Amino acid sequence: EAPPLTDDDRNWWAFRKPVRHPPPTPRRSKLVRSPVDAFLLIRLESQGLSFSDEADRATLLRRAALDLTGLPPTIAEFERFLQDPAADAWDRQIERLLESPHYGERWGRHWLDVARYGDTHGLHLDNERSMWAYRDWVVKALNEDLPYDRFLLLQIAADQAAPEDKKSLAAMGFLTLGRRFLGVSRDIIDDRIDVVSRGLLGLTVSCSRCHDHKYDPISMADYYSLYGVFASSDEPKNEPSTLRLVDKPNPVEPVIFRRGQPHNRGDQVPRRFLTALAGPDAAPFKKGSGRLELAEAIASRDNPLTSRVFVNRIWAQLFGRGFVDTPSDFGVRTERPAHAELMDYLASDLVDSNWSMKSLIRRIVSSETW
């Protein structure tokens, strides 16, 4: 049985749904171009400070081009922007960068770091893995501004969420491109639990493989509930190269491995979502392995972690540091967000904007702060 959640567990900021507080009204309201500015300027004013001087147009263009596409602006782009007197020149420049094919390449590179992407095994048998189909799917999805909830859903369960769309099956490289651990299935499953929990939820669920988590409300029962989900899937090969998962005919009924040892079997547990998020009485998954239901729970607008974790990653890429310094760990041993109200505003705005990544980036780079 999972240990009961304490009041401190329930009240930890990361487990509470983001609240979209209205932007405040700072004294120097003329400096506010975006809700981002309102939240930050009023904090600065409370300490007798204000924004730094605005960067010149050439610096702004170079900064935007590098942040959004990874490439410096061309001479022609410099001349066009510097000679454009229109009031909306900056907004139109941002749109051009967001529509560039290099945008997906730049931001896809950031995502591939989260997905522990690599073309090789990384062991002494360093064979080429040809995972480029997953890489290309990520780039295309970002260029098309695929909603982030759908982006996640396909990477976990495209075989069920889009079974007729062969191109989307490449998305499942997110789960299958990890290390192979010389074929030891329980280590491969642990890697998948880790990339899903840390990458998407900011929780270190793999710490509960051998014992209940030392700090966070994550039990061994939680870990082996997810273990059963991934143990209930097999790997077939996609065309042209990547592996995908499909449900086994008979799902695995997981049991706890005491001390993480598969031969020291403990209580049986249901395949279901984390009790800290779904509640201790959450119903077990019912659709095959439960992988689609897991994906839906992660991508749900009611999940308090998914949007926050993503907003924090985006902010860190644009400013060099996130609201939370540990982007893959929002557990109770981490520092609280540097600006929780702004973080929650952006997380709520992301969901309300149909999970649009481009909308989130546009909101930030259009601000006086940026």
N, C-alpha and C positions, 0 to 999 in steps of 0.2 A: 504494500500500500504506500502511496505517496504521502509524505509528511504533510500535515495540515498547513495551509497558508496562514501566516501571521498577519496582523494588522500592518506591520512594517512592510511586509511583502506586497500587500495590496496597495499600499500608499506610495510605494516607490514610483517616482515620477514617470519612469519609462513604461510602467504597466498601466498607467492611466491614459485614457484617450486624449489626444491633443485638443486643446480648447482654442478656438479662433477668437482671441480678444480683438476688439476693434483697435486700429492704430491710434496711438495717443496724439495729442496736439502740442508739439513743442513751441516754445516762444518764437524761435526763428523759423516759422513755417514756410517762408519763401525758399528755404534750402531743401524742402521736401519734394522730391520727384517721384517717390515710390513709398509704399508702406514700410519697406526696409529702412528708409531714412528716418521715418517718424519714430520707430522703435529705438533706433540707435541714437538719434540726436537728443531725444529727451533724457536718455541715460547720460550722455555727454554733458548736457546743460546742468544736470543735477550736480556735476562735479566742476562746474565753471569752465567747461570746454566746449569746443565746436568742431566741425569738420576741418580737415586740412584744406589748403587751397586746391581748387580743381586742376587736374592735369591738363596740359595743352592738348590740342586736337591730334597732333601727330602721335603723342604718347598714348592717348586713348585708343587710337586706331591700331597701333602696334600691339597694345595690351589685349585688345579684343580679338584681333586676328590670331595671336598666339594662344589665347585661352580657348577660343572656340574651334579653331582649325589646326592648331599646332604649327602653322606656317606664318612667316612674316608677310605683311601686305606688300604687294608689288608697287612699283613706282606709279603705274597708272592708277592703282587704287588710292594711293596717297594723294595724287593730284586731284582725282575726282572728289574725294571727301573734303580736302582742304579748301577746294574752290566752290563747295556747295553751300550757299548761304541760307538754304531753307531751314525752317525751324525743326522739321522732322528729319533732317539729314542723318542724325545719329541713329534714330530708330530704323530708318531704311538701311543703314549700313549694317546694323545688327541682323536685320532680316536676311541680307545677302550672305552674311557669314553662316547663319543658321541653315540656309538653303544650300550651302556649298557641300559637295560630296565629301570634302575633307572633314566636315563636322563629325560625321559618323565614324570616320577613321580615328579622329582625335579622342572622342568620348568613348568609342568602342575600346580603345586601348586602356582607358581607365577601368572599364567594366571587366575586361579580360584579366586584369590584375586581381579583382575580386573573385573571379571564376578560376583562379590558379591555372590559367591557360599555359600550355606548352606544347610544342610539336614533338617532344621526345619523352621517353620514359623517365629519364634522369637517373637510371641505374647503370650497372655495367653492361646490360643489354640495351644499349641506347639506340633503339630502333626508331625510325621515323614513324610518326603516328598519323600524319596527314589529317589534322583536325581543322584544316582551313575552311571546311564547309561551315563549321560552327562560327569561326571568326567572321566569315563573310555574312552569315545570318545576323550576327550582332550589329555589324556596321550598317547593313541594310535596314534593320529594325529601327536603329537610332535615327538614320536619315529620314525615314518615313514617320518618325515620331510615334511609333507604336506605343500606346498607353502602357505605363510602367506595370500596372497590374496584369495586363495581358502578356507583356514581356516576361514577367516572372512565371505566369501560369504555363506558358509554352515551354519554358526551360525545365520545368519539373514534370509536366504531364502532357506534352504535345500529342503523344500517341492516343490520348483520350479526349483532349480538348479540341484537337484539329486532326482527326485520323485520316481525312481525305486529302489533306494538304501536305504533300510529300516534302515540299521545301521547308515547312515549319518543323519537320522532324529533326532537322539539323540543330534546332535549338536545344535538344536534349544533350548535346555535347557538354552543357553546363555540369551535368551529373557524371557523364561517362568519361570525361577527359582527364580525370584525376589519376594519381599513381595507382599502379596495379598491385603492389606489395607481393610480388611473386605469386599472384593468384590466390592469396589468402582472403577469402570472401568477407570475413568479419572486419578486416582492416579496410577493405574497399568500401564497405557499408559505413564504417566510422568516418571515412573521408567524406562521404556524401552527406552524412548528418552534420559534419563540421562545416562544410561549405554552405549548406542551406541555413544553418542556425547562425553562424557568425556573419556570413555574407549578406543575408537578407533580414535577419532579426536582431543582429547585434547581441547574441547570447552564446555563451560558451557551453553548449549542451554536451559536447564530447567530454567535458570534465566529469560527467556522471556515468562514464562507462564502467568504472570499477567501484564507485561509491556515490552516495548522494553528494550533490555539489556543496562545496565547503561554504559558499557564501550566498549564492543565488537560489531561489526557490525552484530548483530543477532536481528531480529525483532520479534514481536509477530506473524507476518505473517509467518516467517520462522518456528517458533515453531508449529503453528497450521497446517502448511503444513505437517510436520512430524507426528503430532497428527492424521491427516487424514489417513496416511499410516497405522499406527498401529491400529486405530479404524476400519479399513477395514478388519481386520483379526479376525478369531475365533480360539479357542483353542480346538483341539481334543486330545485324549490321544494316545501316542505311545505304542508300545510293546518294552520293558517290563513295563516301568514306567513313562517316562518323557512326558511332554506335548510338542506339536509343534503348530505352527500357520498355518492356511490355509486361503486363501482369501475368503471373503464373496462373494456371487453371485453378489451383487450390492455394489460397493465401496461407502464409505461415502464421501460426498462432504463437507469438513470441513469449519467451520466458526470460526472467532476469538471470544473467550470468553472474553469480556471486563472485566478487573480486575480479570481474571481467573474464572469468575462466569458463569457456563453453561447456566443460565437463562437470562444472559445479552449478547445477541448474536449480533456480529458485522458483518463485511464484510466477504463474502465468499472468500476463498483462494484456489489455486490449490494444489494438492499433488505433491510436487517437492522437489529437493535438496536445500540446503542452498544457498541463493543468494550470500553470500560472496565468495563462492567457484565456483558456477555454473554460476553466473552472474544474474543480475536482469531480464533479458529476457529469462532465461532458460525455455525450454518447460516443461509443466506438464508431470508427469508420465502417461503412457498410458496402462501399462500391469496390469490389475486388481488393486490391492491395491497400486502398485508401490513399494512393498517391495523388489522385485528382482532388480529393477532399482536403488533403494536406496543402496542396497548392492553392486551393480556394480560400483556406483559412489564412494562409500567409498573405495572399493578395487582397484580402477583405478590407474594405474601408473602415471596418470596426477594429481592425488590428492596430493597437497603439504603437507598435514598433516599426512596422514596415515603412511607412512614409517618413518617420523621423530619421531612421537609419539612412534612407536614400537622400533626404535633404541634407543631412550632415556630410555625406560624401561629396555632394555637389558643391556645397559651401566650401569645403576644404580644398577642392580643386581650384576654385575661383579666388580664394583668399589665402591659401597656403596653410590654413589651420581651421578645423571644424569647430562647431559649437561644443562638441565633445571630442576630447583629444584622442580617444580610443575608438575609432570608427567601427570596429568589429566587436566591441564589448560595451554594452549599455547596462551591465550588471551593477549590483549594489556596492561594489568596491571601486567603482569609477567615480570621477568627479561629476558633479551636476553640470548641466549645460551652462556655458558662459552667458547665454541670453535665452532662457527657456521660452519667454513669451514670443520672441521673433521666430525661434525654431518651430514652435507649435503653429504659429500663423502660417509659415511657409509650408509646413506639413499638411495643414488643413487645406491650404490653397492648392497644393498639388493634387489632392484628391478631388476637390471641387472643380479643377480644371481638366477633368477626365484623365488624371494621372499623366499629364503631358510634361515630359522632360524639357522640351523646348520652351514651354510656357514658364517653367520654373527658372530656367537659365535667363530667359528674357526679363523676367521680373527682377532678377538680381543685377544683371549688367546694365539695366536701364536706370539704376538707382544712382543718386549722388554719391552714396557711400562707395560704390565700386569705382 
